[in-house]
């Protein structure tokens, strides 16, 4: 693959990633958010594969494979399972209206591009658009976590945020060392595990959600 | 035997003692304690031989030994020069006494201690002594810090090992927090140097430091000074000391007060005169004046607070603050005068000699006093002086030895405390004439404060000895006391002998001080400057500027005192012959009781009134009357004084922190998405800032 081809593929993937992010933010039902984040992870895996083919970096193949298995398949499946298990409240309960969140995420995207432009071109980056897309994904993920009341949607936000970090690492600095990537993935799995257990436990014992934790304030 | 083998042998003794104590933990606790203390004694003896070998060997010799590689990133080594050897000597001298004293004391105090606890005490004692010894022998920053930390942890274990009550645990916690705050400062100081040097050994640090710019050098010094001052218990960083030292078993108190504080002094001297000293020219003037000021404050306030303590060991702990202050006065003066013109440099040697000599002297008499207090404690199980009294008849040897220590710490001739304080005075008075401008006045003021300190210390020990040992027993605890076991008396006698030897023949000690003073200051050693006329006569030669040196022979003073005492005794015997009659004390017709004696509170009352501005004394007097208000059946008196540093600095800080956290708590929403929102906001702001900076 020529450098131009790779660049245009990554640019297109970045656009698709941003689109899936918008889907996550705009999702009114929790299933849609889960499907969107699964699609996003799939796109990340594809991006990893493309970059691996372009640079010949074996580590990136491994990372792409792990992303495909863990983030595009396993974690969405777990989320899906938890939602079915709880069997209630399929609607997302935003803290601020979804339209407001969308406006904020647009703002974040603009700010990311603005800031990246002021940083100047990154030397190793495949394309100039990778860094702002990565930053925008990360920050919008945090935005989703901040504006959703239920723990499950916050988990979706966390995964989206993770995807942003992965994309930045892959497209801007051609991947972190393998051991760190694997460590990050393990962290995500662990976080998902802990949050799942907590959500189920809290619900089954006191019938409350994360949003109700503020009642514990001293 | 060769001196080179010394460090290894010492490490083997202490390490072996620590390990075998642990291994015996499941078996007999008494055996574990015994083995641990024997090993500690052996280690101390090796340390004694090693230090004497260096001090009396060829001048300027430094033993450097690599330590087998422990870390891939740093080569560790030991380096023993004159200063290290001198502090090793002081540590070893007191450690011998503590090791002899320990087993009998622990057995007498708590006969039914669990084996695990006893083994822990044996283990921690060896670790403590070994770490102290190797802090002084460290040849690189890493060894120094590791041993420093080991010393703190081991002493913490010993502090909380005595009795399992809340008071000790709190004292230990406070000690831990303060000590680690100090270590943090030290860490920053050391890392500031090692990071620039790219190596850990002192030689590289020295080379780096000589290229430092003056502000950085001063900052590193004050970081290190802060760290060491916390450990030394300098006011206002002393709050842990009067709590932690009394809480430990008494022989450990003796080690902590007598020796561990000195390790901090070693650190200060090592940093100021060796590691951070500029290549040429005097030290920055801010160093010496700060140390002098801090020393003077600690000396005066330490003894003033000591005066109002009624807990025997707490009183002694406050006296450590005072004596550290006296040592720092000498050290600070040496920093001020060093490398000024020629005669001042000689005076700097005098000042440093005074500080180092007082280090050894304080170790000897404070060790003795703590051991004496321990003997009282293990026989009466009471630390409050008001509940003691009349022990001189019941514990005659302990009383005599404690009195000797009290005389020494009160800086009375012919004992050792007098010698070093006299030298400090000489240095101060000589320095006052050398330093121009207001500095001279400040030095004179410091001399006046030192004189006040000596007087107050004498008053304090008149109280401590009188109330504890004289009069009649006030409680059954004191009444049924018996003499301490022989091994404890022997340990005290050893330290008492040191007090007498250092007092009567200080000229010999000057020879030991040659190596450290010339290693630090360069030029002539202490014996060339101080003892001009043989080993027995001390004289300070300051003649070049027309001020006559003062000379004094401690040996002659001692002989004179002995002769006078003998004459008075003989005269009294002759006077009294044939006319002796035994009768009860006349007490206006009442039968004498213990209530007639001076109490500690009453004895200290005049000074409490004089220094009321410092003490903020509080007293509660309640009258318990019968039916008629004119017939008082009982009067309750309760009084206490406050520690200014504690109320004005620490309590205030604690209050402000809790107010702040209350405010934060009132503002916090408790909702998780709110917090995530904060994170998001912080990220965006950080990004924007980056964008602005790089534009």
Boltz contact constraints between the chains, C-beta under 6 A:
constraints:
  - contact:
      token1: [A, 95]
      token2: [B, 673]
      max_distance: 6.0
  - contact:
      token1: [A, 115]
      token2: [B, 687]
      max_distance: 6.0
  - contact:
      token1: [A, 115]
      token2: [B, 691]
      max_distance: 6.0
  - contact:
      token1: [A, 118]
      token2: [B, 691]
      max_distance: 6.0
  - contact:
      token1: [A, 118]
      token2: [B, 694]
      max_distance: 6.0
  - contact:
      token1: [A, 118]
      token2: [B, 695]
      max_distance: 6.0
  - contact:
      token1: [A, 119]
      token2: [B, 694]
      max_distance: 6.0
  - contact:
      token1: [A, 142]
      token2: [B, 680]
      max_distance: 6.0
  - contact:
      token1: [A, 143]
      token2: [B, 680]
      max_distance: 6.0
  - contact:
      token1: [A, 145]
      token2: [B, 676]
      max_distance: 6.0
  - contact:
      token1: [A, 146]
      token2: [B, 673]
      max_distance: 6.0
  - contact:
      token1: [A, 146]
      token2: [B, 676]
      max_distance: 6.0
  - contact:
      token1: [A, 146]
      token2: [B, 677]
      max_distance: 6.0
  - contact:
      token1: [A, 146]
      token2: [B, 680]
      max_distance: 6.0
  - contact:
      token1: [A, 210]
      token2: [B, 672]
      max_distance: 6.0
  - contact:
      token1: [A, 213]
      token2: [B, 672]
      max_distance: 6.0
  - contact:
      token1: [A, 214]
      token2: [B, 670]
      max_distance: 6.0
  - contact:
      token1: [A, 214]
      token2: [B, 671]
      max_distance: 6.0
  - contact:
      token1: [A, 217]
      token2: [B, 670]
      max_distance: 6.0
